[in-house]
Amino acid sequence: MEKTIRIHQGGEISVGTFSLDAKSWTRQPLKNAEQGASISAKDALIHLGKIADLRHLVVGIIGPRDASDAQIAAAERVGFVLGGLGLTLICGGRSGVMEAASKGCAQANGLMIGILPGSSPDDANEFVGIPLPTGLGEARNMIIAKSARVLIAVGGSYGTLSEVAYGLHFSKPVIGLAGAADVEGVCHASEAEEGIELALGALLASAPIVAVSE
C-alpha cells in the first residue's frame, strides 16, 4: 500500500513509477527520470486540489454507533482532514463514529453523504450533507464498501466488520484505527494522522493505469 510520492519540476506528481494526471485521474508511466522531492500523500492531494476538482474521489468512514471517546475523536479528525481536502466522504449516516466523522467533515466545509439503512432522510445525523435513504437495512453496508475507493474503519462492531469484509472482497484498501477488526488485509495505524496518510496514499494509488503509445 505504501508507494513513494514525489513532486517534480513543473508540479508533476508521481506515485511510485507512474505520473498522476489530476484531471483525468489516471496514471501513466513516468517520463521524467529525474527524481523529484518526496512529499506526503496529504501534501500531494493539496497540490492536486489546486489543479482539479477532487469530489469524484470517495472515501468511506465506517465504525460503530456505540463508540468510545477515542474513537469519536479519531473519526472527527479523519472527517475534518479529508473533508477539508475536497474529497467526498460517505458513511452510514447515523450516530457514533458516523456522526463524529460527519461533524468533522462539516466543520471543514466538506461533503458527507449518509447511506441510510431506513427509508427516511430524517434519520441522518445533523452533519450529513446529503442523506440517501435506501430502505435496505444493514444491506446498505455493501453500498458503502462498493462506492468508496478507500475505507477507513474506526473501531469495530459486527456491522463494521461486515463493511470491512465487503471492502476486502471488492479489493478496496481498508485502513484500521482505534480498535478496528484485526483481519488479514486491513492496514492498521496507531493514530489518526497515520491512518489519514495511509488512506490518502492508497487513494493516490487507486487511479487506473493508462498505457501510453510511443
C-alpha angles and dihedrals in degrees: 000000000000116000130168111258118202139178114218135200108292093029100281114157121213129192111199106314095341134084117225123227104208096198099050093027094224133131123231131183110279107254097185106075092190109104117236131205117297112241137177122263089245092055089047091055091047089054094045091048089063090057103040143010110267099192091108088067106091124196121186121215114198133179146125130297090226097060131168123237090257092052092048091051093047093048093048091050092048091049092048096050097042094042090050091055091062096251121140114245129201131191140154090278099227134095137308115029090002093056093044092052090046091050093051091047092050091049088057091048090247130143122256119185115201115211098202126202094214136061101253127078087209088075091074122101115256094257098058111111098199118021113200113191112204105176086218100113113209090347085081086077088078091056091055093049093045095046098050125080089206132016126212114198114201109191125333145267134149090269092049090048090056090053090049090050092049090048093052090044089055090048093246119152109252121200118196126211139172100005101334117167115290095230127151108261096032114114107216126210126197096221141009099265092053091048091051092051092049091049093048092047090053090047092053090050092050095077112112119252116245119199113231118213114223 
